[in-house]
Amino acid sequence: MTKFSIIIPTRERVGTLLYTLPACLRVERDDIEFVVCDNYSQDGTADYLKSIQDHRVRIYRTNQRLSMKDNFEHGLARAQGEYICFMGDDDLIIPSLFPLVEKELENVETVCWNRWVYYWPDSYESPNMLIVNNNNFSVILSSSRALDFALRYFLNYQNLPSLYNSFTHRKIVQRVINYNCLNLETEKFYPQDAISPDVFSALQILKFTNSFAHIGLPLTVSGISSSSNGAGVRNNSEESKKFIQELKVEKLSDLLHVSLSALLTQKISYYITNLSDYISFIINYIPETLQEDIFLDLIASGCRTLFDIGDIDADTATQFMAGYDISPWVVNGRLNLMDQGFYTLFRVPMFNRVVINGDEHSLSNSLNASVFLDDYFSSLIY
């Protein structure tokens, strides 16, 4: 019986996949499958995957290019495990931490962990650096409370369970699909107006669970390379252009919810598209009697955040909020809860982090970073 499914969507990144998949295969258990969803790659990915001799690897190749969201749907439809986790094709896994996750799943349906990062040597920022957490804690939190604060833009979605970098019981996925069939006229997990599959799924999972476990040590570590989708969108690279084309729009602003039309004069950033996902979620999943109150909080706090990080200018911030009768004074003196939300609201230690220089430890890819972190974390656990 397959207990765990780790789904790896991949598209034209054989250069990172050939390290990330072997890192996954270091997991020594037979109740796990690795579902690789090759999104019509033309860079030798198919030939590489044919060379893998491990019965736990299941390969599905599309016959045309899909959007990132549709490739997530593709993986969900083919995973057979009781618990599901998505990983990027430039991420890494730390096998020795699997028992920590499995223990938490005895009490809850979904477990997430602190998201830390391996910057590949070709990353736009912090090349060949590991940013990890060395705080071994676990806590069970209220999903409804977390969702309320997240929708008011007081919690970063990366601190919440999602399909990406979390393990989620397939019953939760089915609950979402059942709701969508009854209310949104779709049999898919994601509604049509969702943009980012990891961001949107964080809100969906909270909506359809009572509680979740959050642990300090990360089972998976996000990889950021020059070809990563998130990095591509932030840096307006070729990856950003591919992401937009695959969603069948001409420009990123075409994806935004209509309520964000005042931001179309700005350079559309990763954080602005996230805000659009939050708005779409409220409309699709929150009762109408609660929508206005949450929406206004989201606009006010979201606008403060965008201004604070420099994604929108002061005039745009003022105009944006004025359109919803929100006083412009909230732009100034903003309380930074987006990054401190878990500590402020849940008393969960989030910032006990360590920066490791990969060059000093002969690291160059997700495979040797996985081996290194196994040894590093073992000293913290045992």
N, C-alpha and C positions, 0 to 999 in steps of 0.2 A: 504494500500500500504506500502511495506517495503522500508524505506528510507535508513536505515543503516544496514549493515551486519558486525558483528564482528566475525571473524573466529578464532577458537582456535584449532590448531592442537595439538594432545596429543598422547604420547606414553610412557606407563609404568610409569606414574607420578601421580597416583591417590592421592598421599600424598600432592601434591601441588594443583592439580586441584580442590579438594574438598573445597579449600579456594578461589581460583581464580574465579571459576564460580559463587559462591554466591556473590563475590565482584561485578561481572558484573551485576548480577540480581538486584543490588541496583539502577541501572539506571531506572528511573521512566518515561518510555515512551513506547507506543505501536507500534511505527513505526520502531522498531529495532528487529533484530533476532540475536541469538547467535548460530553460526554453529560450532558444536563440531565435529572434524574429528578424531575419535579414530583409531589410526594406529595399529590395531590388538593387543591391549594391553592384557596382561595376568595377570594383578595384581589386578583385581577387578574393573577396570575402568568402564567396561560395566555395572556391577551391580550398581555401584554408579550412573551412568547416568540414569539408569532406575528409580531411586528414585526421580529424579528431576520433580517437578510438576509445570512447567511454560511453557505456550504455545509458548513462544518466543524462547525456546531452541529447536534446530533441531539437531538430532544426526545421524551421518553417521559413520559406522564402516566398515573398510576394511576387506576383507577375506584373506589377506596376508599382510606381512610387506612391507611397501613402504619406499623409501628414503624420507628424509625431503623435498626435492624439489618436489617429486611426490605427497606428502601429501599436499603441498601447491596447486598444480594443482587440486587435489581432492577437496579442499575447494573452489577454484575459480569456479569450474564447478557447485557447488551446492548453492552458495550464490545467493540470489534473490534481495538484496538491491541495491539501486542506487549508494551508496557509500560503499566502502569496506575497512576494516581494519583488519589486522592480529594481534593477541596477543599470547604470549607464555602462556603455561599452568601453569607457575609460576609468571606471570606478575600481575599487578593490574591496576584498572581503577579508575578515580576520577570523579564521576558523575556530581559534581557541575560545572565542567569545560566544559561540553558539549555545553552550549550556545556560548562559545568563538569560538569553532570549527565551529559550524553551521553558525555563523555570517560570518566567513571568506569564507565559501563555497558558499556564495552568489556572490563572485567575481572571484573565481578560481575553477579549477577542482580538485585540490589536496592541502591538508593542512598537514603540519608536525609540530612537536613541539620538543622542546629541550628534548633530551633523557636523563632521569635521572634514577636512579637505586635504587631498594630495594635489599640489600644483605640479603638473608634468614639466620637464625641462623646457618645453617649447611654449609654456603658458605665457599669456600676455602680462601677467602679474605674478610676483613672487615665484619665479621659476625654480623648480625642484625643491619645494618646501612642503613639509607636512605640518598641518595645523591640527592638533589632536587634543583630546580631553583626558585628563588622568584622574578624574573623580568617579570612583566606583559607587554610584548610588542607584537606587530604584525607588519609584513612587507611583502610586495609582491616583489618577486625577479624573475629575468630572468632565465628561465630554461636553455637556451642555454649557457649563461655565466657560470652558476653553473656547467653544464656538462663539459665545456671546462676545467675549473680549476680542477674539480674532476678527469677527465681522465689524467691530468698531475700530479695527486697525491698531489694537493695542498689543497684539501678539504676532510675532513673525511666523508665517506658516511653516518655516523650516523647523520650528520647535514642536510641531504637531505631527501626529501619525498621518501618513499618506500612502498611496500605493508605492511610492518611491522611497527607498531607504527606511522601510518599516515592514513588519510582518502583519498581515491582516487576514482574518478568517474569511473564507470565500462566502460564508453566510452574509457577511456585510455587503459584499459586492452584489449578491442576489437581492438583498433588501433595496439597494439603490435602483437596480434594474426594475424590480417590481413597481417601485414608486414611479419611475420614469414611464413605464408602460401605462399606468393608470392616469398620470397627470401631465406628462410631457409628450405623449404620442411617439415614443421611441423605445425600442427594445435594447438600445445601447446603454452603456454605463454613463457615458458623457452626453450631456445635452448639446445641441448644435452650436450654441454660442459660447461654449467653453473654449479657452485658448490654450492654456498651459495644463497638461494632464496631471502633473504632480501638485501644482497649486490647487486646482479645482478638487482633486480627490481628497486633499486634507480636510476641506470643508465638508465634503460628502460623508466621509468616515465619521467625523464628529457628530453629524446630524443623525446618523443611524446606529450609534452606539451609546451605551450608558457611561462607560469609563474606558480609560486606556492607561497602559503602563508606559512610563518614560524612564529610560535608564541612561546612565552617564556615559558608559563605554560604548563606542560605536561598533556594531557588527559589520557594517559597511561604511566605507569612506568615499565621499564624492571625489571623483577625479575631475580636474579642470585642465584641459589641454587647448591648443589653438583651434581645435575642431569641435569643441564642446558647443552645444546649442546655446546654453545660457551665456557663455562668454562671447559667442558669436553675436548674439542680439545686443549685448551691452557694448560691443566694440564695432558694430555695424560691418562685420566681415562678410566673406562669401557664405559662411554658415547662416548668417542672418537672412541673406537673400534666398537661400534654399528653403529655410524655414517658412518664409512668406510665400514663396511659389507653391510649396506643397499644401498650403492652406487655401490655394486657389484665389488669392487676392493680389492686387498690384502693389500695395504698400501696407506697412504694419498698422497705420492708422485706420485702415478699412476694417480691422478686427474689433475696434473699440466699441463699447456700448455707447448708444446715442447720448446718454447723460454726461459723457465726457467730451462732448463736442467742443467745449471751451478750451480743451488742451491740444487741439489739432494744430495750433500754431507752434507748439513745442516739438522738439525732437522726441519721438515716441520711444520710451525706454522700457526696459524689462519690468520696472516697478509700476509703470502706468498700465501695462497690459495686465499685471497682477491685480491692480485696482479694478479693472474692467471685469476680471473673473469674479471678484468678490461681489460686484454689483449684480452680475448675471446669476450668481448663486442665490442672493437674497430674493430676486424676482422668482426664481424657479422653486425654491425650497422653503422659504419663510412665509408664514401666514400673512395675509394682506394687512391685518390689524397691527402687526409689528413692523412691517416693512419701512414705513416712513421714519420712525424713531431711529432704527438701526442705520438706515441709509444716510440720514443727516449726520449721525456720529461718524460714519465711515467717510463721508465726504470731508468733514472738518478735520479729522485726524489724518486721513490720507493726504489731504492737501498740505497740512503742516509737514508731514513726512517728506513729500515730494519737494517742497520748498527747502527743507532743512538739508537734504542731500544734493540739492542743486539741479534736480530734474525739471523744475519749472521756476520761472522768475517771479518776482514779487507782484508785478502787475497782473500776470496771469492768475496767480493765487488769489489775489483780491477779486478779480473779475469772476473767477470760478465760484468762489464761495458766495459772492453777492447774488449770483444767479439762483441760489437756494436760500436766500435771506439769512446767511450765516455771517456773523460779524467778522470783519477782516482782522480784528485784533488777535485772533487765535493763531495767526501766522507767527507772531512774535512770542518769545518766551515759551516755546513748546516744551512739554515734558516728554522726554525721550523714553517712551514705554515700548516701542517696537523691539528694541534689542534687550531691554531689561524686564520685559513683561513677565517671563516665567519666574524670575526671582521676586519681583514686586508682588505678583498676584498669587503665586503658588509656593513661594519660598523654596524653589528648586535651584540648586547651585548650577549656574550655566557657564561661568566664565573662568573656570580653573583650567586654562588651556596652556599647551606647550607648543612652541615653535621648534621644529626639527629641521636642520639644514641637510637635505638629501645628499649633497656633495660630500659632506663629512662622513657619510655612512655608505658611500658608493651606491646610492640609489639612482635609478634612471627610468623606472617604469612601474606599473601597478603590481607586477609580480614580485619583484624584489622588495617593494614597499610593503606588500602583504606579509612576506616572510619576516621582515624587520619588525613590523608592528605586532606580529604574533609573539615574538620574543619580548618585546617591550611591554605589552599588556600582561603577559604571563607573570611578570614580576610584581604587578600591581594586584593580581587576583590571588595568587597562591603563596 
